[in-house]
Amino acid sequence: MHRFLRAIGFSELNDRKKLKDILTDVVMHSDERAYTTNKEDIMLGEFRKNFASGMGIAVCGEFDEEDKFIYDYYFPYLEGSGVTSYEDVSVERHAARESYAGVCDDIKVGISLIFYLRNMIPYVKAQSLGKLPVRGTSVTMSALALNGSVMLPIMKDEMQKEQVRKDSVNRTNLLAAARKGDEDAIETLTLEDMDLYTSISRRIHKEDVFSMVDTYFMPYGVECDQYSVLGEIVGIRLAVNHITGEQIYVLTICCNELTFDVAINIIDLFGEPKVGRRFKGVIWLQGYINFPED
């Protein structure tokens, strides 16, 4: 049973027979279907069905010689909005099955973002046709969360907000230069990190850590596509699973200058979300590669 089914409104689903019925329904009455042939000439198929606005379950597998669909795996998903990153993405296949992980090196985050690829069919199609790497792509990220909490924002006046924006632009430029081997940029970044460490070490004795840290994006646990995040809520909508009737919050959060949607069951969110407040939780990161031909 996939743990993150809870995030899209299936918190009470713990029976294998009921799950099988739902997956059969997804295949038989899917909202979207996609097919392609991989390099081994095996026909792959993906069936998707929404159970709430913008979220649902995808069932993936292959077709045998008699055109019979053979189920392989499934996963819950959330359709993200907008574009999260324009950086190039590399993709690797998981060892156990025909599913894929994407890697995005976005300067703003400072780490390599690893996500579960939601649209593997277009990638496999491009791979089988020898069109990789595809240039000019972008990534729309989304996430599912099993628990989270709402925190108050750090109060800033307009002058402080402007200074934060300037510092962010300056640091992004320095990181870009450091990537190209600029020794002065590397030295400046090192000195800034040392100053930051000294400042935090001094303030931590008197202040709470969340009054100093406005946002963060950190790997969580041993699974490479799960992260602990803290970000500002910039949008909220409420969705309802039409099978179970459970309500799901879809929060658009800005975290380390990346903007993406997070779905969380209303019973798993502590606090009342409002625009301007912050969301803190552990997420399973998904990504949809926007290919130019899309």
MARDOVEX-978181 format. One record per residue (C-alpha): residue in one letter; x negated, y, z negated. Coordinates in steps of 0.2 Angstrom, whole numbers, padded with zeros to 4 digits, always signed. Layout:
! residues N
AXYZ;...
END
This chain:
! residues 294
M+0000+0000+0000;H-0007+0017+0005;R-0010+0028-0010;F-0006+0044-0001;L+0012+0038+0004;R+0017+0047-0012;A+0012+0064-0005;I+0025+0063+0009;G+0039+0058-0002;F+0037+0039-0005;S+0033+0039-0023;E+0045+0024-0027;L+0039+0013-0013;N+0031-0002-0021;D+0039-0016-0012;R+0030-0024+0003;K+0046-0029+0012;K+0053-0011+0011;L+0036-0005+0018;K+0037-0018+0032;D+0055-0012+0036;I+0049+0006+0037;L+0034+0002+0048;T+0045-0008+0060;D+0057+0008+0060;V+0042+0019+0065;V+0037+0007+0080;M+0055+0005+0086;H+0061+0023+0084;S+0045+0033+0085;D+0046+0052+0088;E+0029+0051+0097;R+0020+0037+0106;A+0002+0037+0114;Y-0007+0024+0123;T-0025+0021+0131;T-0037+0008+0135;N-0054+0007+0126;K-0071+0002+0134;E-0067-0016+0131;D-0051-0015+0142;I-0040-0017+0127;M-0023-0007+0127;L-0022+0003+0111;G-0006+0011+0104;E-0001+0023+0091;F+0017+0026+0085;R+0022+0041+0074;K+0038+0046+0066;N+0042+0061+0055;F+0051+0058+0038;A+0050+0076+0033;S+0046+0092+0043;G+0029+0090+0050;M+0024+0074+0040;G+0027+0056+0042;I+0018+0039+0046;A+0008+0033+0060;V+0006+0015+0065;C-0008+0009+0076;G-0013-0007+0084;E-0016-0015+0101;F-0006-0024+0115;D-0010-0042+0119;E-0009-0050+0137;E+0010-0051+0136;D+0012-0033+0132;K+0017-0037+0114;F+0011-0024+0101;I+0000-0031+0087;Y+0000-0021+0071;D-0017-0016+0064;Y-0015-0002+0052;Y-0005+0013+0047;F-0008+0030+0038;P+0003+0044+0032;Y-0001+0061+0040;L+0003+0080+0039;E+0003+0090+0054;G-0007+0106+0051;S-0004+0123+0057;G-0016+0135+0066;V-0034+0132+0069;T-0046+0128+0055;S-0063+0128+0063;Y-0070+0131+0081;E-0087+0122+0076;D-0092+0106+0087;V-0086+0090+0080;S-0094+0073+0081;V-0084+0057+0079;E-0089+0039+0072;R-0078+0023+0072;H-0075+0015+0056;A-0083-0002+0054;A-0067-0013+0050;R-0054-0006+0062;E-0051+0005+0077;S-0050+0021+0067;Y-0061+0036+0067;A-0070+0049+0056;G-0074+0066+0061;V-0089+0077+0055;C-0088+0096+0057;D-0103+0106+0051;D-0094+0123+0048;I-0106+0136+0041;K-0093+0144+0030;V-0092+0128+0019;G-0111+0124+0018;I-0108+0105+0019;S-0103+0093+0033;L-0084+0091+0032;I-0079+0073+0035;F-0061+0070+0039;Y-0050+0056+0045;L-0046+0058+0063;R-0027+0059+0066;N-0027+0059+0085;M-0039+0045+0089;I-0030+0040+0106;P-0036+0056+0116;Y-0054+0053+0109;V-0054+0035+0114;K-0047+0040+0131;A-0061+0053+0133;Q-0074+0040+0127;S-0068+0026+0139;L-0068+0039+0154;G-0086+0044+0149;K-0081+0062+0146;L-0090+0064+0129;P-0095+0075+0122;V-0080+0087+0126;R-0085+0105+0124;G-0073+0119+0119;T-0064+0109+0106;S-0057+0116+0089;V-0050+0107+0074;T-0034+0109+0064;M-0036+0101+0047;S-0023+0096+0035;A-0023+0086+0018;L-0013+0075+0007;A-0014+0077-0012;L-0008+0065-0026;N-0010+0078-0040;G-0014+0096-0042;S-0011+0112-0052;V-0007+0130-0049;M-0019+0143-0057;L-0018+0161-0058;P-0029+0172-0047;I-0045+0181-0052;M-0039+0199-0052;K-0049+0211-0040;D-0047+0229-0035;E-0048+0234-0017;M-0067+0239-0019;Q-0071+0222-0026;K-0061+0213-0012;E-0071+0223+0002;Q-0087+0219-0007;V-0083+0200-0007;R-0079+0201+0012;K-0095+0210+0016;D-0105+0197+0006;S-0096+0183+0014;V-0100+0190+0032;N-0118+0193+0027;R-0121+0175+0020;T-0113+0168+0035;N-0125+0177+0046;L-0140+0172+0035;L-0134+0153+0036;A-0133+0154+0055;A-0150+0162+0056;A-0157+0149+0044;R-0150+0135+0055;K-0161+0141+0069;G-0176+0141+0058;D-0177+0159+0052;E-0189+0159+0037;D-0184+0176+0031;A-0166+0170+0031;I-0171+0154+0022;E-0180+0164+0009;T-0166+0177+0006;L-0154+0163+0004;T-0165+0154-0009;L-0167+0170-0019;E-0148+0173-0019;D-0145+0156-0025;M-0157+0158-0039;D-0149+0175-0044;L-0132+0167-0044;Y-0138+0152-0055;T-0145+0164-0067;S-0130+0175-0068;I-0118+0160-0070;S-0129+0152-0084;R-0128+0169-0093;R-0109+0171-0091;I-0104+0153-0094;H-0107+0156-0113;K-0093+0169-0114;E-0082+0166-0099;D-0071+0151-0092;V-0079+0144-0076;F-0063+0147-0066;S-0064+0165-0070;M-0081+0165-0061;V-0078+0153-0047;D-0064+0159-0035;T-0064+0145-0023;Y-0074+0129-0020;F-0074+0114-0008;M-0084+0099-0015;P-0085+0080-0011;Y-0075+0069-0023;G-0078+0051-0027;V-0086+0038-0016;E-0074+0040-0001;C-0082+0053+0011;D-0066+0061+0017;Q-0059+0065-0001;Y-0063+0082-0009;S-0060+0092-0024;V-0054+0109-0019;L-0049+0126-0027;G-0042+0139-0015;E-0030+0153-0013;I-0012+0149-0008;V-0007+0160+0007;G+0009+0151+0012;I+0022+0140+0005;R+0036+0129+0012;L+0047+0115+0005;A+0050+0100+0015;V+0062+0085+0010;N+0059+0067+0014;H+0076+0062+0023;I+0074+0044+0018;T+0070+0046-0001;G+0077+0064-0004;E+0060+0068-0013;Q+0054+0086-0011;I+0036+0090-0005;Y+0027+0106-0006;V+0017+0111+0009;L+0004+0124+0003;T-0007+0134+0016;I-0023+0137+0006;C-0038+0147+0010;C-0053+0138+0003;N-0071+0144+0007;E-0064+0154+0021;L-0056+0138+0029;T-0037+0139+0030;F-0027+0122+0031;D-0011+0114+0024;V-0010+0103+0009;A+0006+0092+0006;I+0010+0087-0012;N+0025+0079-0020;I+0034+0091-0030;I+0033+0080-0045;D+0014+0079-0044;L+0011+0098-0044;F+0009+0106-0061;G+0014+0124-0061;E+0024+0135-0049;P+0016+0139-0033;K+0016+0157-0027;V+0007+0166-0013;G-0009+0174-0021;R-0011+0160-0035;R-0023+0146-0033;F-0021+0128-0030;K-0033+0115-0038;G-0033+0097-0034;V-0041+0082-0025;I-0036+0080-0007;W-0038+0067+0007;L-0044+0077+0022;Q-0037+0074+0039;G-0041+0082+0056;Y-0033+0084+0073;I-0046+0088+0087;N-0038+0101+0099;F-0045+0095+0116;P-0045+0108+0130;E-0033+0098+0141;D-0020+0098+0126;
END
